[in-house]
Amino acid sequence: MKQRLMWVLWPAFLMAGAAEVLLFAFIDPQDIHVHGAPLAWSREAIYTVSFFVLWGVTTASSALTVFLSASPFEVNRCPLPTDNRPDGCPKQACAPTGESSA
């Protein structure tokens, strides 16, 4: 679980940083207007909030990629050992059959 979390958070962190650099290379934070009025935040506050918003968006993208990359075995496997599965479980092993006579 920790490994998958790092697969999501670390690339998202790097891409959020790159996206922020690109975004604010073209936009001055003091030129941002909300509903026609200038945003009354400091530059640092705008940089910080925008970084976390971008990190959230890129985290969602990375998490979706990790979620969709799961193999059918990982998705369909049962976490319980065969002898501990409840009666009626569709993944319960079939009773061993006798030897076939040949």
C-alpha positions in Angstrom: 0.0 0.0 0.0 2.8 2.4 0.8 4.5 1.7 -2.5 1.3 2.4 -4.4 0.8 5.6 -2.4 4.3 6.7 -3.5 3.5 5.8 -7.1 0.6 8.3 -6.9 1.9 11.1 -4.7 5.5 11.5 -5.9 4.8 11.9 -9.7 1.8 14.1 -8.8 4.1 16.3 -6.7 6.6 16.7 -9.5 4.0 17.4 -12.1 2.2 19.9 -9.9 5.5 21.8 -9.5 6.2 21.8 -13.2 2.6 22.9 -14.0 2.9 25.7 -11.5 6.1 26.9 -13.0 4.5 26.9 -16.5 1.3 28.5 -15.2 3.0 31.4 -13.5 5.5 31.9 -16.2 2.6 33.4 -18.2 0.2 34.7 -15.5 1.0 37.2 -12.8 -0.8 36.3 -9.6 -1.7 39.9 -9.0 -3.6 39.9 -12.4 -6.1 37.2 -11.3 -9.7 38.5 -10.9 -12.6 36.6 -9.4 -16.1 37.8 -10.4 -14.5 41.0 -11.8 -12.7 41.9 -8.6 -8.9 41.4 -8.1 -8.0 38.6 -5.8 -7.0 40.1 -2.5 -4.3 37.5 -1.6 -0.6 37.8 -1.5 1.5 36.3 -4.2 2.8 33.6 -1.8 -0.8 32.6 -0.9 -1.8 32.3 -4.5 1.3 30.3 -5.3 0.6 28.0 -2.3 -3.1 27.5 -3.0 -2.5 26.9 -6.7 0.2 24.4 -6.0 -2.1 22.3 -3.7 -5.0 22.5 -6.2 -2.6 21.4 -9.0 -1.3 18.6 -6.7 -4.8 17.5 -6.0 -5.6 17.3 -9.7 -2.5 15.4 -10.6 -2.9 13.1 -7.7 -6.4 12.2 -8.9 -4.9 11.5 -12.4 -2.1 9.3 -11.0 -4.5 7.5 -8.6 -6.8 6.7 -11.5 -3.9 5.3 -13.5 -2.8 3.0 -10.6 -6.4 1.9 -10.1 -6.9 1.0 -13.7 -3.5 -0.8 -14.0 -4.6 -3.5 -11.5 -4.4 -7.0 -13.1 -7.5 -9.2 -13.2 -5.7 -11.5 -10.7 -5.4 -8.6 -8.2 -9.0 -7.6 -8.7 -10.5 -11.0 -8.4 -8.4 -12.7 -5.8 -10.0 -13.6 -2.5 -8.1 -12.3 0.6 -9.2 -15.3 2.7 -7.4 -18.7 2.7 -9.4 -21.5 1.0 -10.2 -23.2 4.3 -11.5 -20.0 6.0 -14.0 -18.9 3.2 -17.6 -18.9 4.3 -20.1 -21.4 3.0 -21.7 -20.2 -0.3 -18.6 -18.2 -1.3 -18.3 -18.3 -5.1 -14.5 -18.5 -4.7 -14.6 -21.5 -2.4 -12.5 -24.3 -3.8 -14.4 -27.3 -5.2 -14.3 -30.5 -3.1 -11.4 -32.7 -4.2 -12.5 -35.4 -6.5 -11.5 -39.0 -6.4 -8.8 -40.4 -8.6 -10.0 -41.1 -12.1 -9.9 -44.6 -13.2 -8.1 -45.2 -16.4 
